[in-house]
Amino acid sequence: WIPGAYISAIQDDAYGNLWVGTNGEGLFCVNLATETVVPCNAIGDAGLGKGSQPISNRWVTSLAISYDEKLWIGTYYGLNRYKIKDRLMSEYENLRKEVITAVENDGDKGLWVGTYHGVMRIKGGEEKLFNQESGIPNDVIQSLVADHEGNVWFGTNNGLVVIRKNGDSPLVFKGSKSMGISEFSSGAAVVCNNGEVIFGGLTGISIIDPNRLESMTSKPKIYISGVMHNNSYIKYTTKSGSYTIIESDDDTDENVTLHFAHDDGTLAICLTNYEYANSDDVTYMYSINGEDWIKMPDGECNVVLNNLHPGTYKIRLKCITK
């Protein structure tokens, strides 16, 4: 249909057309019933009606259709809108010359546009730009998608961001502990039928369940993920001298008792907070026998206790956010 073209974006419409964006060849409309291909780039093209402007750039990055049946075309040199019924192309003035990386309809009459300078929301004739000054971790937007709940997610060069439906406050998922990925790939985002959001990054994929946003953004809870003794994780059968170190296998108990032989006083308690989004912003603290709280270094999540003298010790644990 479009021989030799590098296809960069595809979007269907309500009229049986498939809109195809390419790198270097521009925009084409493919009628799926007749299999005809119509170019929509330069004055005189069959896809552009009288009074239409040419497309701002033939390197198309993204396509989306808004609630009012306009096709929005992101390019490496500006954003274009195309009235499908009238075959009229025009450039969106306030994003002229911008590199447009992604375009997304949020299902609530809002259009979201990713650029190298942040993400812009266009809704009801008003614009709002979200960038590093607004709290997002990086201005380079690589991917953009709206979930089934109307939340808008975007991957950047330094973390993942979600803005909830009807909200203006970015929630940042950043760092290796919280996401496993910090730099996301261009255009690699999708919403699955079950509502999960998947983002591709330079080191793998991240799968997010938007239904868990409430638990992921609440205050962090601290969990003991394991206890190490002699460089090995303790099991419920591990012995220290004649003692079984852990007598209970109830991992929901907030009070855990450990038994060690009198000459076996070295251990490491491994901590985590499974549900909290910004794990890299969490600092752990511990206190022994009611003494002052000891703050652990940033990024450290193991409480290492060496050469404890024989006796009974009560160790309290907590975490705080920055």
N, C-alpha and C positions, 0 to 999 in steps of 0.2 A: 504493500500500500504506500509506504513512504520509504522507498529504497535507500539504503545506506544511512538512514537517519539514526542518531543516537537518542533513544527515547528516555526522557528525564521525568515525565509526569503524565498521568492519565486520570481523566475525570469523566464520568458519564452524566447525562442530564435526563430530564423527564420526557424528552422528545425522541428518544431512541438514538441519540448521538453519542459518540465517544470523542472527547477532546484530548488531543495528544500534543504534549509539549516536547520539544526536542532541544538538543544542544547544538545551536548553530543554524538550524533550518527553520526555527520558529514554531508557530502554532498551526495545527490542522484540525479540521472537523471531519470525523468519519461517520457517515450514516450507516448504521449497522444493517438496515434492511436492504439498501441498494449497494452497499460496499463502495460508495463513492467517497473520494477524499477531496476536501476543499481547503486550500490554504487561506489563512486569515492573518496576513502579515503586512503587506504593502498595499498602497492605494492602487486599485484596479484588480486586486484579488477578489475572487468570487465570494469569499467569506466576509468581505467588508462592504457595507452598504454606503450609500451617498452620505457625505458629511462625516464619515468615520476618519479617525486618525490612524496612522500605522502603529504597529506594535513598537514599544520603546526599545526593545532589544530581542534578538532572535535566540538568545540563550535562555531558555525557559527553565525555571527551577521548581515551580510548584503551581498547582491549580486547585481552585475551590469554587463551589457555587453557593451563593448566598440565598437567603430566604426570598429575596425579590427577583430571583432568576437571573442574576448577573453572574457571569463567569469572571473570576478574579485570576489574573495571570501574574505570577511572580517571575521576575527575570533578574539577570545580573546587572541591570541598569534601569531599575524602576518597577513600579506596580501598575498594572493595566486592569481596567474593567471593561467587560464586553456585554452589551445588552443582546441576549441571544435572539429574541424575537425580531429586533430591529437591525441586527448585524452591525452594531455601532461600537467601535473601539475608542477608548479614551484613556489617557494616562492620569493616574492619581497624583495630583499636584504635590501634595505634602510629603510624598516619598520619591520624588524625582531623583534620579541618579543613585538611589540607594541599591545596595545588593540585597535582594529579597531572597531569603533562604527557605521560607515556609509560609503557607497561607492555610487557614483553617476556619471553618464555620462552626460556631459553638452551639448551634441549635436553638439559640435564644436571641436571634437577630443581631448577634455580634460577630464581627470578623476579626481574626487575630493574624497579625503579620509579623513574621520573624525577620530580623535584619542583623547586620553586624554591629548595630548600636542599641540592641535591646528588642523587645517585642511591643508592638503597638496594637491596642484594641480600638476598633472603629465600630461605634454603635450609636444609633439615634442621632447621627450628624456630629457626634463628639468623638474626640480622640484622646487616648491616654497611653503614655509611653511608660513601660516598665523597663528599668535598666539598673545598673549597679547602685545608682543613687536611690532607687526604690527598694533595694534590698536583695536583688538577684545576684548570684555569685559571679556572673560573667556576661558580657554584652553580646557575645557571639552566639546566636540562636541557631542550633543545628537541626532541630526537629520540633514538631509542634502537633499536638493532637488533643481533641476534646473527648472526654469519656462519656459514658451513658448518663451520668449524673449532671453533666454540664460543667464539670471542673475542667480547666485547661492546663495541660501539662506541656512543658518544653524542656528539651535537653540542650545544655550549653557546653562550652569548652571546659567548664569547671563545676559540674553538678547538675542536678535535676531540680526543676521548680514546678510547683502546682499553684494555681490561683483558683480558689473555689468559686463556684457559681455565685454571681452577684457580689463577689468580694474584690478587694483591692490590695490585700496583703499577701505577698508571695511567701510560700512555705518552701524552704530550701532543704533538699536532700543532698548532702555533700559529703564527700570523703569515702575512703576505702572501707571504713567500718560500717557506715550506714547503707551504702549502695553497692560496694564492690567495684564500682566504675565511677570515675570522675569526669572523663571526657567522652562525649557522646558523638555518634556518627550522623552525617548529613542525611536527612530524610528517613532515618531508620526508626520509625515509631508506628504502632498500630494498636487499635482497640479490638479485643477479641469478642466473640459472641457472648462469652460469660462475663464480660465487663472488665476483665483484667487489661491493664495497659502494659505493653511491652516496648522497651527502648533498647536499641542496639548501641553499643559503645566500642571503644577501641580494644577493650579487653574481654568482651562478652556481652551478655544481655542482662537487663534488669526487668523483672516481672513484678508489677504492683497491683494490689487489690484495692481499688478506691474505697471499698466498704470498710476498710480498716484505717481510714484516715483519722478517725477520732482517737483510736488507741495509739496510733503512731505519733500524734501531736500532743498527747497528754503529758503530764509530768513523768519523767523517767522513773521506772522501778528498777531496783537492783536485784540481780539474781546471782547465785553461786553456780557457775557452770561446771566447776570441778575443783577437786583438791589434789595437789600433787605432793608426793612424798618420795624422796630419793629419785627425783626426775621422772616419776611415773604417776599416772592418775590413779587415785585410790578407788577401789571397787568395794562393794559391800562385804566382800570376803577377805579384804586385805588385812594383814596382821601387823601389829607393832609389838614385838615381844610376845606376851601371852594375850594381848588385847586385840579384839576386833575393832578396828578404828572407827567405823561407822556401823551402828547397831540398827538404825532405822533406814528403810528404803522409801520413806515418804518424802518425795522431792517437793511437796507443797508446804512442808513445815518451815515456818520462819525461824525456828530455833533448832539448830543442829548441834549435837554433842559429838566431839571427837575424842577418842581415847588413845593416848600414846604411852609407850614405856618411858620410864623416868630418864633414860639415857638417849631418847630419840626425839629431840626437840627442834627439828627443822621441818617446815612445811610451807607450801604456797597455796593461797586461796585465790582461785581464778574467778573474776567477776565479769558480768555482762549486763546489758539491758536490751533485751530482744525487741521490744516494741517501739523504742524511741527512734525517731527519724534521724536526728542530727547527733549520732553517737559520738562524733569527734568533738562535740561541744560539752561532753560529760566529763567531770572530774570525780574520781573516787576518793573516799576518806575512810579511815578506820580509827578505832579507839580501843585501847586495851585496859580492862579493869577500871573503867570509868575515868581514865586520864584524858588529857586533851586530845582533840581530834587531830590526826596526822593526815595532811593533804598529800596525795600521791602526785607525781609529776604528770603533766599532760601526756595523754596517750598510753599511760601505764594502767593496766587493769589486773595485775597480780599482786596480792598482798603477800610478801615474802617475810617469814618470821624465822630467824636463825637463832640457834643456841638458847632456846628457852630453858630456864631452870625448872626443875621439878615443881609442880604446883597446879593450881586450877586457874585458868585464864578465861575471862569473858571478853570476847572480841565483838565489837559492834561495827557495822558497816553502813555506809550511806553514799549517795552520789548527789552531786549538784550540777546545775547547768551554768554556763558562762553568761 
